[in-house]
Every structure is written in structure tokens, then in C-alpha cells.
Amino acid sequence: MSYASKVRFLDRTTPPHIVTLILLAGLSALVMNIFLPSLPNMAAHFETDYGIMQLSVAVYLGVNAVLQLVIGPISDKMGRRPIIMWGLIGFCCATIGCIYAPNIGWFLFFRMAQATVVTAMVLSRAVVRECVPQDQAASMIGYVTMGMAVVPMIGPAFGGVLDQAFGWQANFWLLLLLGLGLYWLTWADLGETARVSGLSLKEQFKQYPELLTSPRFWGYAMASGLASGAFFAYLGGAPFVGTEVFGMTPAELGFFFGAPAIGYFAGNFISGRFSARVGVNRMVFVGSLINATGIGLSMLVFTLGYGTQWSFFGFMTFVGLGNGMVIPNATAGMLSVRPHLAGTASGLGGANMLGGGAGLSALAGDLLVPGSGPWPLLWLMFVTSIAAIFAIRFVIWRAARLAGLDSA
């Protein structure tokens, strides 16, 4: 029986509808970038400089990473449903705090607290893996994470318009309404999918070494983390490039900023259609190559003196395309190395990805200074994308070696 045939929408006694899983992943992505075109105006509102305001990206990603280290084992013990719902409650409360923050310190505090929404993204992937086998999981995760492409595609553009019409706080009012709506949808449609572990939380955390000592897990995790690292560096640096290098308004920046999401949507669609047929390793490898190629072409155009906002943001669609192929397939690979630790693997892999993303986002903000042009950002993205290729090549080598040992 297929997954779709077992689903009844808004009936939590059946597997969750794919729409619910897409929206859970999509909200997490929207929180990350809807307000980015507003960063210059927010810096003026809080009377701080852009570098400090840009920390709202890095601290959010950093707390995301830390939370994912504990979300997996806790959800393996207590179940996916209650952790997702409590995470959404925490997110809604933190969003109210962001709206009424009296200064930059309090804003950054509540911005960090918004990271509880990461439970929705992490555990929606674990739910998929618990419903279908590995190669099918890669396909379904591809469709689910299309929500992480469609939403950011329109998020910054919509956020820029909201900023110009109503002020930057309008972005956070929208996030609050979406958070409340998704809480209701989760309550109505998402039942428990995990076989709750009989181990104590302490015993759950003691199982981490089983993943930490797995070379294939780390190969998939590093491929995903490094490929997506190029995108996170983009998140930290593109607002500066758009406003300082190209002189764009928030609405213009919002329009161009979603370029990677167009590619990400296409990459997720390709993953959904072909992962089960082609295999996760080959999909990750090809996606990593596309990621690096797009950045390399952008650097070439700037070197030749033809770089514009159209070329800079246009080539970022390749980054999105590559990530749309890498992330769902590498995630399916991570969750399948030790299937009984799917929640833990999803959390640890996500922590690796977002922790590295937080560092790269902050580094991009530090490296970009007046007069630098886009070069520090492009070099940072290119180096991480090349490293992702080496990571997946290691996984392919390791899989071939294990296959040879099994046949011996």
C-alpha cells in the first residue's frame, strides 16, 4: 500500500498528509529569511550597526544547531508530535518578544528563542523516514523540503514589501499568525509516528557514539553541511552585497534575494522524481558539482568585469539547484545509516549543518566591508562547495569498500 493511500487529511490516526510536512519545513525556512531585506532598517530602528544586526541570522542558526543536538534523542524518547507542538508554542511566544523588543539586546534574545521552530523542520524529516524506506524517503523528503524552497522564494520579496508598507515588525506579525495556524494543523493532522524508545534520556544520549563513530554518517553530514554552507554564507552576506555594492532598496533586494530558492525548488523536484531510481549517493555528487559550478561561473563573470546584480543573484540559482539535490538525499543517507536512531541522526546532522551555517553566515558578515565588493562572499562560498564534493566522494569510496568486503 502506498503512502498516499494510507493518509486521511486532518485525521491524526493515519500518517500525516504531505501538505502538513511541507508547511512544517516551510515555516522553519521562512523564519530564517523573511526579514533579511529589512536588516538595514532594523539596524536604524535599534540604533546599531549592520554587523550587529546581522547577528540575528548567526545567533538564530547557532541556537538551531544546539537545539538539534537534544531534539533528536528527546523525540526518540517522548515522540515527534509533542516536541513539535511545544516547539511551535515557544516560537510563537518568542515572535511576540521580537515585535516588542525595546533594544537590540532583547531582540537578539528573542530571535534566539525563535529557534524552537526548528523542531518542525528536523522532526518532519524523521517522520518521513519512519513512514517509508531509504530511497523512497529521499524522494519524499525532496517533495517535503520543496516547502523550504517555495516559501523562501516569495518570503524575502514579500518581507521587503511589508517593510516598506508597514515597517519591519509586520514580518514578525505574519510569522506569529503562521505559527498559530500551523500549531492547529499539527494538532489536527499529525499523530505519533515514532516507536517510542524504552530507554531513559540519559541512555538515549549515550547512543550518540554509535553515530559519531560512523564514517558514512559523517560523510553524508559533511556533504550536506558544506553544500548548504555556501547558501548560509549567502544569507549572511547577500543583504550587504545587495545594498552596499549594488545600491538596492529593500523591495528590490527581496525580489532578487529569492533566486537560490528557485533553483532549490527545481532541485527538490528532481530529487522527488529521480532519487529512488538514481540512488542517493549519485544525486548528492551531481548536486555538489552544480553548486560549485554556479559559484565558479559567478566569479568568472566578475573577473571579466561583467558582474551585475543580475549575474550575482542569477548564478545563485545554481547554488539552490545543487542544494535541492544534495540536502534531501544526504539527509536520507544520514537517517538510514542507523535507522533506529533516525531522530538522533536528524538532529545531529541538522546541528552540524546549521552550526556550520551560523559560523559561515557570521564570517561572511565580518569579511564584507565597504570597497570589498562581492569577492569575500564568493570565495567563501566556493571553498565550502568544493569541500562538499570531497565529502560525498568519501562516502562513495566507503560504500564501495564495504560492498567489496561483503562480497569477499
C-alpha positions, 0 to 999 in steps of 0.5 A, spaced: 500 500 500 502 506 498 503 512 502 498 516 499 493 511 500 494 510 507 493 518 509 486 521 511 487 529 511 486 532 518 485 525 521 491 524 526 490 516 526 493 515 519 500 518 517 500 525 516 498 528 509 504 531 505 501 538 505 502 538 513 510 536 512 511 541 507 508 547 511 512 544 517 519 545 513 516 551 510 515 555 516 522 553 519 525 556 512 521 562 512 523 564 519 530 564 517 529 569 511 523 573 511 526 579 514 533 579 511 531 585 506 529 589 512 536 588 516 538 595 514 532 598 517 532 594 523 539 596 524 536 604 524 530 602 528 535 599 534 540 604 533 546 599 531 550 597 526 549 592 520 554 587 523 550 587 529 544 586 526 546 581 522 547 577 528 540 575 528 541 570 522 548 567 526 545 567 533 538 564 530 542 558 526 547 557 532 541 556 537 538 551 531 544 547 531 544 546 539 537 545 539 538 539 534 543 536 538 537 534 544 531 534 539 533 528 536 534 523 542 528 527 546 523 525 540 526 518 540 524 518 547 517 522 548 515 522 540 515 527 534 508 530 535 509 533 542 516 536 541 513 539 535 507 542 538 511 545 544 516 547 539 511 551 535 508 554 542 515 557 544 516 560 537 510 563 537 511 566 544 518 568 542 515 572 535 511 576 540 518 578 544 521 580 537 515 585 535 516 588 542 523 588 543 525 595 546 533 594 544 537 590 540 539 586 546 532 583 547 531 582 540 537 578 539 534 574 545 528 573 542 530 571 535 534 566 539 528 563 542 525 563 535 529 557 534 524 552 537 521 552 530 526 548 528 523 542 531 518 542 525 523 542 520 528 536 523 522 532 526 518 532 519 524 529 516 524 523 521 517 522 520 518 521 513 523 516 514 519 512 519 513 512 514 517 509 508 524 506 506 531 509 504 530 511 497 523 512 497 524 517 503 529 521 499 524 522 494 519 524 499 523 528 503 525 532 496 517 533 495 517 535 503 523 540 503 520 543 496 516 547 502 523 550 504 524 552 497 517 555 495 516 559 501 523 562 501 522 564 494 516 569 495 518 570 503 524 575 502 520 579 496 514 579 500 518 581 507 521 587 503 514 589 501 511 589 508 517 593 510 516 598 506 508 598 507 508 597 514 515 597 517 519 591 519 515 588 525 509 586 520 514 580 518 514 578 525 506 579 525 505 574 519 510 569 522 506 569 529 499 568 525 503 562 521 505 559 527 498 559 530 495 556 524 500 551 523 500 549 531 492 547 529 494 543 523 499 539 527 494 538 532 489 536 527 493 532 522 499 529 525 499 523 530 505 519 533 509 516 528 515 514 532 516 507 536 517 510 542 524 508 545 524 504 552 530 507 554 531 513 559 534 520 556 540 519 559 541 512 555 538 515 549 544 520 549 549 515 550 547 512 543 550 518 540 557 514 539 554 509 535 553 515 530 559 519 531 563 513 530 560 512 523 564 514 517 558 514 512 554 518 517 559 523 517 560 523 510 553 524 508 553 530 514 559 533 511 556 533 504 550 536 506 553 541 511 558 544 506 553 544 500 548 548 504 554 552 507 555 556 501 547 558 501 548 560 509 554 564 507 549 567 502 544 569 507 549 572 511 552 576 506 547 577 500 543 583 504 550 587 504 552 585 497 545 587 495 545 594 498 552 596 499 555 594 492 549 594 488 545 600 491 538 596 492 532 598 496 529 593 500 523 591 495 528 590 490 533 586 494 527 581 496 525 580 489 532 578 487 534 575 494 529 569 492 533 566 486 537 560 490 530 558 492 528 557 485 533 553 483 532 549 490 525 548 488 527 545 481 532 541 485 527 538 490 523 536 484 528 532 481 530 529 487 522 527 488 522 524 481 529 521 480 532 519 487 529 512 488 531 510 481 538 514 481 540 512 488 542 517 493 549 517 493 549 519 485 544 525 486 548 528 492 555 528 487 551 531 481 548 536 486 555 538 489 558 539 482 552 544 480 553 548 486 560 549 485 559 550 478 554 556 479 559 559 484 565 558 479 561 561 473 559 567 478 566 569 479 568 568 472 563 573 470 566 578 475 573 577 473 571 579 466 568 585 469 561 583 467 558 582 474 551 585 475 546 584 480 543 580 475 549 575 474 550 575 482 543 573 484 542 569 477 548 564 478 545 563 485 540 559 482 545 554 481 547 554 488 539 552 490 539 547 484 545 543 487 542 544 494 535 541 492 539 535 490 544 534 495 540 536 502 534 531 501 538 525 499 544 526 504 539 527 509 536 520 507 543 517 507 544 520 514 537 517 517 538 510 514 545 509 516 542 507 523 535 507 522 533 506 529 536 512 531 533 516 525 531 522 530 538 522 533 541 522 526 536 528 524 538 532 529 545 531 529 546 532 522 541 538 522 546 541 528 552 540 524 549 543 518 546 549 521 552 550 526 556 550 520 551 555 517 551 560 523 559 560 523 559 561 515 553 566 515 557 570 521 564 570 517 561 572 511 558 578 515 565 580 518 569 579 511 564 584 507 566 591 508 565 597 504 570 597 497 570 589 498 565 588 493 562 581 492 569 577 492 569 575 500 562 572 499 564 568 493 570 565 495 567 563 501 562 560 498 566 556 493 571 553 498 565 550 502 562 547 495 568 544 493 569 541 500 562 538 499 564 534 493 570 531 497 565 529 502 560 525 498 566 522 494 568 519 501 562 516 502 562 513 495 569 510 496 566 507 503 560 504 500 564 501 495 569 498 500 564 495 504 560 492 498 567 489 496 568 486 503 561 483 503 562 480 497 569 477 499 
